[in-house]
Amino acid sequence: MPCYRFYINSNLVKDAKIILQGDQLHHMKNVMRFKIGEMVEIINGRNQLAQATIDKYQGHQMGYLTINRVYTKSITDKPVINLIQPLTRSKSLDLVIEKCTELGVQHFYLYGSDQGDISNLSSARHNKLTQIAISAIKQSGRFDLPTFTFTDRLYNLKIEQHAHPVCFGDTRQLHNHHVGFTSHLTLGKYKTVCIGPEKGFTDMEIHYLQNQIGADGVKISPFTLRSETASIALITLIAHANLHQS
């Protein structure tokens, strides 16, 4: 993890003065113990990275820095990967957001599943997931922060055209040995992955996936996977396939 890299939700401009507060300031001053005059890196989740010098601290409330240089990273050739993920228990969803951010997911569509126990996302929970994603982009060296969309039910979700084609983890043919596993080449074409809850998709959800957004069912394992395992495994396979096709 780049221990000298910190996040601010602001445009980065050369010679500009910026202020770090909250968790980012605490990590810089109290955890990493950076001193006045030392240089750190700042990212904003918008494909910008800056080198900045620490000018002064105002107690534990604010850290003042001056931006010395700004780099902008092009994303025109970056493969698009989105994840449609059911709301699950806190630790499970936290793990999915962290690992799939590290793997390159750009947008998370979170939904309340028909057979799930959680159907809403509070503002506090949304903020927590955003903080997890921020830590993950710092960990992985990404410059872009993934975004989030929430809907109460899967079939109320609107998928943009640029997010197609879509695939979903299909367990209906799990024990049918005549149905083979989805090939590495085929997985590489998908831009959006949809994962079901622990109890599986309902018929209405399957109908939406196949008939409303034209999603393809894929099979990657002979076993029934937990939701978080399926998300991380399928995103890993698609990200790897994209690398070979780019």
C-alpha positions in Angstrom: 0.0 0.0 0.0 1.4 3.5 -0.9 1.7 4.7 2.7 2.5 8.2 1.5 -0.7 8.5 -0.6 -3.8 10.3 0.7 -7.3 11.2 -0.7 -9.1 14.4 -1.1 -12.4 15.0 -2.8 -11.3 18.0 -4.9 -9.7 19.0 -8.2 -5.9 19.0 -8.1 -4.2 22.1 -9.5 -0.5 22.9 -9.5 0.5 25.5 -6.8 -2.9 25.3 -5.2 -3.3 25.1 -1.4 -5.3 22.1 -0.1 -6.5 21.0 3.4 -6.6 17.5 4.7 -9.0 16.7 7.5 -10.6 13.7 9.3 -9.3 10.2 8.7 -6.8 11.2 6.0 -5.2 13.8 8.2 -5.1 11.4 11.1 -3.3 8.8 9.0 -0.8 11.3 7.6 0.0 13.0 10.9 -0.5 10.4 13.7 -0.1 7.1 12.0 2.6 7.7 9.4 4.0 10.7 11.3 4.8 12.9 8.3 6.5 16.1 9.3 6.2 19.7 8.0 8.2 20.1 4.8 7.9 16.4 3.7 6.3 15.4 0.5 3.3 13.1 0.0 1.0 12.1 -2.8 -2.6 13.1 -3.1 -5.3 11.4 -5.2 -8.8 12.6 -5.8 -10.5 9.5 -7.3 -10.8 11.3 -10.7 -7.7 10.0 -12.3 -5.5 12.7 -10.9 -2.4 12.3 -8.7 -0.5 15.2 -7.2 2.8 15.6 -5.3 2.3 18.0 -2.4 4.4 19.4 0.4 3.1 19.6 4.0 3.1 23.3 5.0 1.7 23.1 8.5 -0.7 21.4 10.9 -3.4 23.1 12.9 -3.7 20.8 15.8 -5.5 17.6 15.0 -8.1 19.4 12.8 -6.4 20.4 9.6 -3.3 19.8 7.6 -2.2 22.4 5.0 -0.4 21.4 1.9 0.8 23.0 -1.4 0.6 21.0 -4.6 3.9 20.9 -6.6 3.0 18.7 -9.5 -0.1 17.1 -11.0 -0.4 14.0 -13.1 -3.5 12.9 -15.0 -4.0 9.3 -16.0 -5.7 8.4 -19.2 -8.5 5.8 -18.9 -9.4 5.5 -22.6 -7.9 2.1 -22.9 -9.1 0.8 -19.5 -11.6 -2.2 -19.7 -15.0 -1.4 -18.2 -16.0 -3.8 -15.4 -19.2 -3.2 -13.4 -20.7 -5.3 -10.6 -24.4 -5.8 -9.8 -24.2 -7.0 -6.2 -27.0 -7.9 -3.7 -27.0 -6.2 -0.3 -25.6 -8.6 2.2 -24.4 -8.7 5.8 -21.9 -5.9 6.5 -18.7 -7.9 6.6 -19.5 -9.8 3.4 -20.4 -6.6 1.4 -17.4 -4.8 2.8 -15.1 -7.6 1.5 -16.8 -7.5 -1.9 -16.3 -3.7 -2.2 -12.7 -3.8 -1.1 -11.5 -6.7 -3.3 -13.5 -5.8 -6.4 -12.3 -2.2 -6.2 -8.7 -3.6 -6.1 -9.6 -5.7 -9.1 -10.8 -2.7 -11.2 -14.6 -2.5 -10.8 -15.7 1.0 -11.8 -19.3 1.0 -10.8 -21.2 -1.0 -8.1 -25.0 -1.5 -8.6 -26.3 -2.5 -5.2 -29.8 -4.0 -4.9 -32.2 -5.5 -2.4 -32.9 -9.0 -3.5 -36.3 -10.7 -3.3 -34.9 -13.5 -1.1 -32.4 -11.3 0.8 -32.7 -10.0 4.4 -31.5 -6.4 3.5 -33.5 -4.1 1.2 -32.2 -0.6 1.9 -28.9 1.2 2.1 -28.6 4.0 4.7 -26.5 7.1 4.1 -24.1 6.0 6.9 -23.7 2.6 5.3 -23.1 4.2 1.9 -20.4 6.5 3.4 -18.8 3.5 5.0 -18.6 1.6 1.6 -17.2 4.7 0.0 -14.4 4.9 2.6 -13.7 1.2 2.0 -13.4 1.9 -1.7 -11.0 4.9 -1.0 -8.8 2.7 1.1 -8.8 0.1 -1.7 -7.8 2.5 -4.5 -4.9 3.7 -2.2 -3.9 0.0 -1.6 -4.0 -1.0 -5.3 -2.5 2.1 -6.8 -5.7 3.1 -8.7 -6.4 6.8 -9.5 -10.1 6.4 -10.0 -12.8 5.9 -7.3 -15.6 3.6 -8.2 -19.2 4.9 -8.0 -22.4 3.4 -6.5 -26.0 3.1 -7.6 -28.7 1.6 -5.3 -32.1 0.2 -6.0 -34.6 -1.6 -3.8 -35.1 -4.5 -6.3 -33.0 -5.9 -9.1 -35.8 -5.6 -11.7 -36.0 -1.8 -10.9 -32.4 -1.4 -11.9 -31.6 0.7 -15.0 -28.5 -0.5 -16.9 -26.9 2.0 -19.2 -26.1 0.9 -22.7 -22.4 1.3 -22.3 -22.6 -1.3 -19.4 -23.6 -4.1 -21.8 -23.1 -7.0 -22.4 -24.1 -8.4 -19.0 -23.7 -11.8 -17.5 -24.9 -13.4 -14.3 -23.9 -16.3 -12.1 -26.3 -19.1 -13.2 -26.7 -22.0 -10.7 -29.7 -23.6 -12.5 -27.4 -25.9 -14.4 -24.9 -26.4 -11.6 -25.3 -30.2 -11.5 -25.9 -30.7 -15.2 -22.7 -32.2 -16.5 -23.8 -31.7 -20.1 -23.6 -27.9 -19.5 -19.9 -26.9 -19.6 -18.1 -24.1 -17.9 -18.0 -20.7 -19.6 -14.8 -20.2 -21.5 -12.1 -17.7 -20.7 -12.6 -16.1 -24.1 -16.3 -15.7 -23.6 -16.0 -14.2 -20.1 -13.7 -11.5 -21.5 -16.5 -9.9 -23.5 -18.7 -9.0 -20.5 -18.7 -5.5 -19.1 -21.1 -6.1 -16.2 -21.5 -9.0 -13.8 -24.6 -9.7 -11.8 -24.4 -11.9 -8.7 -27.4 -13.4 -6.8 -28.0 -13.6 -3.1 -27.3 -16.6 -0.9 -30.8 -18.1 -1.6 -30.5 -17.6 -5.3 -32.4 -15.5 -7.9 -36.2 -15.6 -8.0 -38.0 -16.4 -11.3 -38.9 -12.7 -11.6 -35.2 -11.7 -11.2 -34.1 -14.3 -13.8 -36.8 -13.1 -16.2 -35.5 -9.5 -15.8 -31.9 -10.5 -16.4 -32.6 -12.6 -19.5 -35.5 -10.8 -21.1 -35.2 -7.2 -20.0 -31.4 -6.6 -20.2 -30.3 -9.6 -22.3 -27.9 -11.0 -19.7 -26.2 -14.4 -20.3 -26.0 -17.0 -17.6 -22.4 -18.2 -16.9 -21.0 -21.2 -15.0 -17.5 -21.0 -13.4 -17.6 -23.6 -10.7 -19.1 -27.0 -10.0 -19.9 -25.8 -6.5 -22.4 -23.4 -5.0 -20.5 -20.3 -4.0 -21.3 -17.7 -1.4 -22.3 -14.4 -2.8 -19.0 -12.7 -1.9 -17.0 -15.6 -3.2 -18.8 -15.6 -6.5 -18.4 -11.8 -6.9 -14.7 -11.8 -6.3 -14.1 -15.0 -8.4 -16.0 -13.9 -11.4 -14.6 -10.4 -11.4 -11.1 -11.8 -11.2 -11.7 -14.1 -14.2 -13.2 -11.3 -16.3 -10.4 -8.8 -15.3 -7.8 -11.5 -16.3 -9.5 -12.2 -19.6 -9.6 -8.5 -20.4 -5.9 -8.3 -19.9 -5.3 -10.9 -22.5 -7.7 -9.3 -25.0 -6.5 -5.8 -24.6 
